[in-house]
Amino acid sequence: MNASASTIEALIAELPNLDWITDEGRVTRLSQDFSWFSPVLNRQLKDKRADAVVRPRSEDEIRAVVGACARHRVPITIRGSGTGNYGQTTPLAGGVVLDMTGYNACLWVQPGVARAQAGIRLGELEKQTKASGQEMRCVPSTYRSATLGGLFGGGFGGVGSINYGPLGAPGNVLGIRAMTIEAEPQVVELRGPEAMRMHHLWGTNGLVLELEVALAPAHPWLETLVTFDDFADALHFADKLANAPGIVKREIAFFAAPIPDHLAQLSAYLPKGCHAVLSLVAESCEGAMLQFAAAHGGTVSYRKTAAEVQKSNRTLMEFTWNHTTLHALKVDPTLTYLQSGFVPGRHVAQIIEMEKLLGGEVMMHIEFIRNVAGLMTCSGLQLVRFSTEERLAEIIRLHRAHEVHINNPHVNIVEDGKAGGPLPPEVIEMKKRFDPMGLLNPGKLRDWPVRAAEPVAA
């Protein structure tokens, strides 16, 4: 489906005032994300690239690009900063990468809610919201560079999800403004459940221009590491802290040995062979947190107040979620990872069970989160000592056999990874409505037709 060189040249000639990128090295870089976390995706996607990249800065420029691509049947892959891990922003059929990072205004902030353009970086948006004592309900560990649209299109949960659940939980995203992929693009406001029919679908069924998201009260967060000699003690402390209703918190992560040994930048605070719990709790709740730590035999090895974190510009948030994987891969590039979900109420027992079954080969990294029903549970981002693709598939099968849900991060088809099966009819209808020609990120939805680009008339 790759567009011919003449078609791309004609597009650029038709829209000469836009910020086009055609340098091969830059196009290659902007055609990739962090899919190299997976040796499977790295093999499958390393040679895939767009034919050109364009970076619009206004809705009119976006409309012009979309209309021209639709007329010539040129595929469009939407990207933010490319901090995803599944090859969402890697075009399988060439065409144009639509880089949204230049479309990045914060439109307004009100009590409990903010609205911004899709290309705004989450760290910048939170700077705007904190002026009114508010912060984002959910941010990935890559919040400094990740964009709001990228979080919506490819993200799941993050720091803050321990309170508000994943981004897709009702009430977290209130509405979006989206554009159809047609010769004469239309712009539509979608609210509530209808807006969520574009969530976590890798930009395959609509181009999101603006998002309206709910906010949370901002607190001065105390950042700590508590270390343990015993796996179960550390895990039970983390679970107790997560479930304590009177302790205000934003993040709790459990790192089983030997994961702390792979966090080189924190090595001064993590004794070799230890298990560790990373937390952000409100400074006013420090005393209660310390009581729990002492009761479970933990030692506080790292402590920074909110003022100290701000002064140093170094936060433990950037060692959580899939940043943990990134830090570990810098130490041992042969590792890979899983994404898993545990059963609320059984999550601690399941974690202990899987540690006994696969400990040493699969290393437990657990993020505490509320599910969409509001129940406390865990998402796992376990590190895996990779040997073969066949063994990786067997490890996934073993988790599922023990009722641990796996969102497979080693596949590049939405239904096989995030969705875990066929897409709901309402999502398919949204795709037909907003991308009638199937030009958005083609090849990422199973059984969706991939058409050839049309040559430009002489």
C-alpha distance (Angstrom), angle and dihedral (degrees) to the residues before:
residue distance angle dihedral
M1 . . .
N2 3.79 . .
A3 3.79 111.8 .
S4 3.79 115.5 -113.9
A5 3.78 119.5 -108.6
S6 3.80 89.4 -112.3
T7 3.81 91.2 55.0
I8 3.80 92.5 51.7
E9 3.80 91.0 45.6
A10 3.80 89.4 51.0
L11 3.83 91.6 50.4
I12 3.79 91.4 51.9
A13 3.81 91.4 46.1
E14 3.80 89.9 49.9
L15 3.83 91.7 51.9
P16 3.81 103.9 29.7
N17 3.81 96.6 155.7
L18 3.78 95.0 62.4
D19 3.78 124.2 96.8
W20 3.83 100.9 -100.8
I21 3.80 123.1 -179.9
T22 3.80 117.6 -159.0
D23 3.81 102.6 152.3
E24 3.80 104.0 123.7
G25 3.79 95.7 -133.8
R26 3.81 94.4 49.8
V27 3.80 92.5 43.7
T28 3.79 90.0 51.7
R29 3.80 91.7 49.9
L30 3.81 92.3 47.7
S31 3.81 90.0 49.6
Q32 3.80 92.1 62.5
D33 3.77 139.1 68.1
F34 3.81 131.5 176.5
S35 3.80 94.7 -61.7
W36 3.81 86.8 123.0
F37 3.82 85.0 83.1
S38 3.81 82.0 82.3
P39 3.83 117.2 60.7
V40 3.81 87.1 -156.4
L41 3.81 95.2 55.0
N42 3.78 91.5 39.4
R43 3.80 89.1 59.2
Q44 3.80 93.1 45.2
L45 3.80 100.1 42.9
K46 3.81 109.5 28.0
D47 3.82 93.6 99.9
K48 3.82 97.7 42.1
R49 3.79 117.0 108.3
A50 3.78 143.6 154.6
D51 3.78 125.2 -107.2
A52 3.81 92.0 -127.8
V53 3.80 141.8 -9.6
V54 3.80 126.2 -136.1
R55 3.80 126.5 -166.9
P56 3.82 110.4 -160.2
R57 3.80 120.9 -167.5
S58 3.81 103.1 -166.0
E59 3.77 139.3 37.7
D60 3.81 89.4 -110.2
E61 3.81 90.6 56.5
I62 3.80 91.2 47.7
R63 3.80 90.1 49.8
A64 3.80 91.3 50.1
V65 3.80 93.5 51.2
V66 3.80 93.8 45.3
G67 3.79 93.3 47.8
A68 3.80 93.3 49.0
C69 3.83 92.8 46.9
A70 3.81 90.6 48.6
R71 3.80 92.7 51.1
H72 3.80 91.4 52.0
R73 3.83 96.3 36.5
V74 3.82 92.2 -120.3
P75 3.83 114.3 163.1
I76 3.81 117.4 -116.1
T77 3.80 125.0 -152.3
I78 3.80 114.3 -170.7
R79 3.80 119.8 -146.6
G80 3.76 140.7 173.2
S81 3.79 117.9 -172.2
G82 3.81 93.4 -34.9
T83 3.81 97.2 -119.6
G84 3.83 93.6 140.5
N85 3.77 123.5 110.9
Y86 3.80 107.8 -144.7
G87 3.79 104.0 66.1
Q88 3.80 89.9 -100.5
T89 3.80 90.5 148.3
T90 3.81 96.3 41.8
P91 3.81 109.6 103.7
L92 3.79 113.0 -134.4
A93 3.79 92.7 -170.0
G94 3.80 103.2 38.3
G95 3.77 116.1 -128.0
V96 3.79 124.3 118.9
V97 3.79 128.2 -22.6
L98 3.79 108.5 -147.0
D99 3.80 104.8 -148.5
M100 3.81 106.9 -158.6
T101 3.82 97.8 -172.9
G102 3.81 92.3 102.6
Y103 3.81 91.0 58.7
N104 3.76 95.5 71.8
A105 3.81 117.2 131.8
C106 3.79 125.7 140.3
L107 3.80 101.2 -133.3
W108 3.81 100.7 -168.7
V109 3.79 145.3 -28.6
Q110 3.81 122.3 -145.6
P111 3.81 133.0 168.3
G112 3.79 105.8 -61.1
V113 3.80 97.5 -5.9
A114 3.82 143.2 63.9
R115 3.78 135.1 -172.6
A116 3.80 125.7 -153.2
Q117 3.77 143.5 157.8
A118 3.79 116.0 -90.0
G119 3.81 96.7 -110.9
I120 3.80 97.1 58.7
R121 3.78 114.9 118.1
L122 3.78 112.6 -118.3
G123 3.79 92.9 -128.6
E124 3.80 90.0 55.2
L125 3.81 92.3 47.2
E126 3.80 90.5 51.2
K127 3.81 90.4 51.7
Q128 3.80 86.7 58.2
T129 3.81 94.3 47.3
K130 3.81 95.7 45.9
A131 3.79 90.0 64.5
S132 3.82 85.2 73.8
G133 3.83 95.4 40.9
Q134 3.80 94.8 -98.6
E135 3.80 136.1 116.3
M136 3.77 139.4 -173.0
R137 3.79 115.5 -75.8
C138 3.79 92.3 -140.0
V139 3.80 130.1 17.7
P140 3.81 130.1 168.0
S141 3.78 120.3 -125.1
T142 3.82 85.8 -104.8
Y143 3.82 91.1 62.1
R144 3.81 93.5 131.0
S145 3.80 91.9 66.0
A146 3.83 106.6 13.2
T147 3.80 116.3 102.0
L148 3.78 129.4 -132.4
G149 3.80 92.2 -119.1
G150 3.79 91.5 47.9
L151 3.80 91.0 52.3
F152 3.80 90.3 51.2
G153 3.80 95.3 44.3
G154 3.79 99.2 41.9
G155 3.78 110.3 8.4
F156 3.79 132.7 95.6
G157 3.79 114.9 -178.8
G158 3.76 140.0 -30.1
V159 3.77 145.3 156.0
G160 3.80 105.5 -4.7
S161 3.80 95.7 29.8
I162 3.79 88.7 106.4
N163 3.81 85.0 74.7
Y164 3.79 105.9 27.3
G165 3.77 104.3 26.2
P166 3.80 124.8 -131.0
L167 3.77 120.2 -23.5
G168 3.81 89.1 -101.6
A169 3.82 93.5 60.9
P170 3.82 110.5 116.0
G171 3.79 112.0 -90.7
N172 3.80 99.0 26.3
V173 3.81 96.6 90.9
L174 3.79 111.5 34.7
G175 3.78 101.8 -179.3
I176 3.79 147.9 -23.2
R177 3.80 138.4 -151.2
A178 3.79 111.2 -137.4
M179 3.81 138.3 -178.2
T180 3.79 127.9 -139.5
I181 3.80 120.2 -128.5
E182 3.80 101.5 -121.6
A183 3.78 139.3 118.6
E184 3.82 86.2 -98.7
P185 3.82 102.3 33.0
Q186 3.79 118.7 -147.2
V187 3.80 125.2 -151.0
V188 3.81 118.7 -141.4
E189 3.81 133.7 -177.2
L190 3.81 113.0 -136.5
R191 3.80 122.6 -168.3
G192 3.78 135.6 -162.3
P193 3.82 117.4 -29.9
E194 3.80 92.4 4.3
A195 3.81 90.5 58.7
M196 3.80 90.8 52.5
R197 3.79 90.8 62.8
M198 3.81 85.6 82.8
H199 3.80 95.6 46.4
H200 3.82 120.3 117.2
L201 3.80 93.2 -5.2
W202 3.81 95.4 119.5
G203 3.79 94.8 -116.1
T204 3.80 92.9 -63.1
N205 3.80 99.8 127.5
G206 3.79 108.2 33.7
L207 3.79 146.7 0.1
V208 3.81 109.9 -113.2
L209 3.80 114.5 -150.3
E210 3.81 103.2 173.2
L211 3.79 136.7 12.3
E212 3.79 132.5 -157.7
V213 3.80 111.2 -154.1
A214 3.79 135.5 -178.9
L215 3.80 119.0 -114.5
A216 3.80 135.2 -147.2
P217 3.82 131.7 -141.9
A218 3.80 110.2 -89.9
H219 3.82 118.6 -124.4
P220 3.80 133.0 -173.4
W221 3.80 97.9 -102.7
L222 3.79 122.2 -146.6
E223 3.82 110.5 -146.6
T224 3.80 117.7 -150.6
L225 3.78 144.4 166.8
V226 3.79 116.8 -152.2
T227 3.81 116.3 -169.0
F228 3.81 130.0 -155.1
D229 3.79 139.2 -173.3
D230 3.81 93.3 -146.0
F231 3.82 127.2 63.1
A232 3.82 95.1 -146.7
D233 3.81 94.0 46.8
A234 3.79 91.3 53.6
L235 3.80 93.5 45.8
H236 3.81 93.8 47.4
F237 3.82 90.8 48.6
A238 3.80 90.8 52.1
D239 3.80 91.7 48.2
K240 3.81 92.9 46.4
L241 3.80 90.9 50.3
A242 3.80 92.2 47.0
N243 3.79 92.1 52.1
A244 3.81 97.5 43.2
P245 3.83 102.9 113.3
G246 3.80 95.1 -161.5
I247 3.81 96.1 53.1
V248 3.79 112.0 86.3
K249 3.78 108.9 -143.5
R250 3.80 142.6 167.3
E251 3.80 104.6 -171.3
I252 3.81 140.5 14.4
A253 3.80 122.3 176.6
F254 3.81 129.0 175.8
F255 3.81 119.5 -150.6
A256 3.79 115.7 -169.8
A257 3.79 119.9 -156.3
P258 2.95 129.0 -57.1
I259 3.83 93.2 27.2
P260 3.84 93.3 79.9
D261 3.81 87.9 57.9
H262 3.82 87.6 62.5
L263 3.83 95.0 54.9
A264 3.78 94.5 87.0
Q265 3.82 96.6 173.5
L266 3.81 89.7 58.7
S267 3.81 96.6 41.8
A268 3.81 92.8 116.2
Y269 3.81 89.0 63.4
L270 3.81 100.4 39.0
P271 3.83 116.1 69.4
K272 3.79 111.7 -142.7
G273 3.79 112.1 -89.8
C274 3.80 95.2 15.3
H275 3.79 129.9 135.6
A276 3.81 114.2 -131.7
V277 3.78 141.7 -162.6
L278 3.79 119.1 -155.3
S279 3.80 117.4 -159.4
L280 3.77 144.6 174.5
V281 3.81 110.7 -158.6
A282 3.79 129.9 163.3
E283 3.79 110.3 -87.9
S284 3.80 89.6 -122.2
C285 3.83 89.1 61.7
E286 3.80 96.9 53.9
G287 3.81 94.4 106.0
A288 3.80 94.2 55.2
M289 3.80 91.4 45.8
L290 3.81 90.9 51.8
Q291 3.79 91.1 51.4
F292 3.81 90.1 56.3
A293 3.81 91.4 46.5
A294 3.80 92.8 51.9
A295 3.81 92.3 46.2
H296 3.82 89.9 56.8
G297 3.80 96.7 43.7
G298 3.79 96.4 -104.9
T299 3.80 128.1 153.6
V300 3.80 121.9 -148.1
S301 3.79 104.3 -131.7
Y302 3.81 99.9 166.8
R303 3.81 129.6 33.3
K304 3.79 129.0 170.0
T305 3.79 127.9 168.9
A306 3.79 120.9 -139.1
A307 3.81 90.2 -102.7
E308 3.81 91.4 51.5
V309 3.80 91.4 48.3
Q310 3.80 91.2 50.6
K311 3.80 92.3 47.3
S312 3.81 93.6 49.3
N313 3.82 94.4 38.9
R314 3.80 87.0 -141.6
T315 3.78 118.9 119.5
L316 3.79 132.9 -178.7
M317 3.80 87.1 -135.2
E318 3.80 86.1 84.0
F319 3.80 90.6 63.7
T320 3.81 94.6 56.0
W321 3.81 136.1 84.2
N322 3.81 110.8 5.2
H323 3.77 92.8 -15.5
T324 3.81 84.6 77.7
T325 3.80 87.9 61.1
L326 3.79 91.4 49.6
H327 3.81 93.1 51.5
A328 3.82 91.3 47.3
L329 3.80 92.7 49.2
K330 3.80 89.8 55.2
V331 3.81 87.5 60.4
D332 3.81 97.7 37.5
P333 3.83 115.4 15.9
T334 3.81 91.6 -173.5
L335 3.82 91.4 73.3
T336 3.77 125.8 96.7
Y337 3.80 133.1 175.3
L338 3.79 150.2 -130.6
Q339 3.79 133.8 -139.1
S340 3.77 113.6 -141.4
G341 3.78 143.2 167.6
F342 3.80 127.1 -148.2
V343 3.79 130.6 -150.8
P344 3.83 113.1 -98.4
G345 3.77 110.3 -111.7
R346 3.81 91.2 17.4
H347 3.78 97.7 55.2
V348 3.81 97.5 102.3
A349 3.81 93.1 48.3
Q350 3.83 90.8 46.5
I351 3.79 92.0 51.0
I352 3.80 91.6 51.1
E353 3.81 90.2 46.4
M354 3.81 93.7 51.4
E355 3.79 91.3 45.5
K356 3.81 89.6 56.0
L357 3.81 90.7 47.0
L358 3.80 100.8 44.6
G359 3.80 106.9 10.6
G360 3.78 112.5 146.0
E361 3.79 93.0 25.6
V362 3.81 95.8 50.7
M363 3.82 115.7 36.3
M364 3.79 118.7 -154.6
H365 3.78 117.9 -118.4
I366 3.80 108.4 166.1
E367 3.81 129.5 -174.7
F368 3.81 117.5 -163.8
I369 3.79 113.8 -132.8
R370 3.78 141.3 159.2
N371 3.78 113.9 -118.0
V372 3.80 123.1 -132.6
A373 3.83 89.3 -86.8
G374 3.80 90.7 55.5
L375 3.82 96.6 -108.6
M376 3.79 119.3 140.1
T377 3.80 113.0 -114.9
C378 3.80 140.5 133.3
S379 3.76 140.1 -96.9
G380 3.78 114.3 -152.4
L381 3.80 125.8 -144.0
Q382 3.78 94.3 179.3
L383 3.77 120.2 -175.6
V384 3.80 114.6 -128.1
R385 3.79 129.5 -157.3
F386 3.79 97.1 -131.0
S387 3.78 118.9 -140.2
T388 3.82 108.9 150.1
E389 3.78 136.9 -11.7
E390 3.80 88.3 -116.6
R391 3.81 92.0 56.8
L392 3.79 90.7 46.4
A393 3.80 89.5 54.7
E394 3.82 89.4 49.2
I395 3.82 91.1 52.1
I396 3.80 89.3 52.3
R397 3.81 90.2 48.8
L398 3.82 91.2 51.0
H399 3.79 91.6 53.2
R400 3.78 92.0 50.5
A401 3.80 90.7 47.2
H402 3.81 87.4 58.4
E403 3.83 91.3 49.3
V404 3.79 94.4 -104.7
H405 3.80 107.4 140.8
I406 3.80 116.1 -129.9
N407 3.80 125.1 -157.5
N408 3.77 94.9 -163.9
P409 3.83 109.6 -130.8
H410 3.80 91.7 -173.0
V411 3.80 97.9 72.3
N412 3.79 130.1 77.2
I413 3.80 100.0 -152.4
V414 3.82 117.5 93.5
E415 3.80 94.5 -139.1
D416 3.82 93.2 50.2
G417 3.78 95.4 48.3
K418 3.77 121.4 24.8
A419 3.79 98.9 13.9
G420 3.80 98.1 42.0
G421 3.79 91.4 -151.1
P422 3.81 143.3 5.6
L423 3.79 117.5 -18.9
P424 3.81 117.1 -107.2
P425 3.82 115.1 -99.0
E426 3.81 91.7 -113.2
V427 3.81 90.4 58.1
I428 3.80 91.1 50.3
E429 3.81 89.1 50.2
M430 3.80 89.3 51.8
K431 3.80 89.2 52.5
K432 3.81 91.1 51.6
R433 3.79 91.1 47.5
F434 3.80 98.5 48.1
D435 3.82 102.1 28.1
P436 3.81 106.3 29.1
M437 3.82 93.3 161.6
G438 3.82 95.5 47.5
L439 3.80 94.0 -121.6
L440 3.82 98.5 137.2
N441 3.81 113.8 100.3
P442 3.83 92.6 -35.6
G443 3.79 117.9 -152.3
K444 3.82 95.7 35.1
L445 3.83 95.1 91.6
R446 3.78 117.0 65.6
D447 3.82 116.6 -115.1
W448 3.81 93.9 0.9
P449 3.81 109.5 137.8
V450 3.80 117.6 -106.5
R451 3.76 110.8 -152.8
A452 3.76 129.6 -163.2
A453 3.79 120.8 -104.0
E454 3.81 113.7 -106.7
P455 3.81 119.6 -123.3
V456 3.77 117.6 -116.4
A457 3.79 113.6 -104.8
A458 3.76 114.0 -110.0
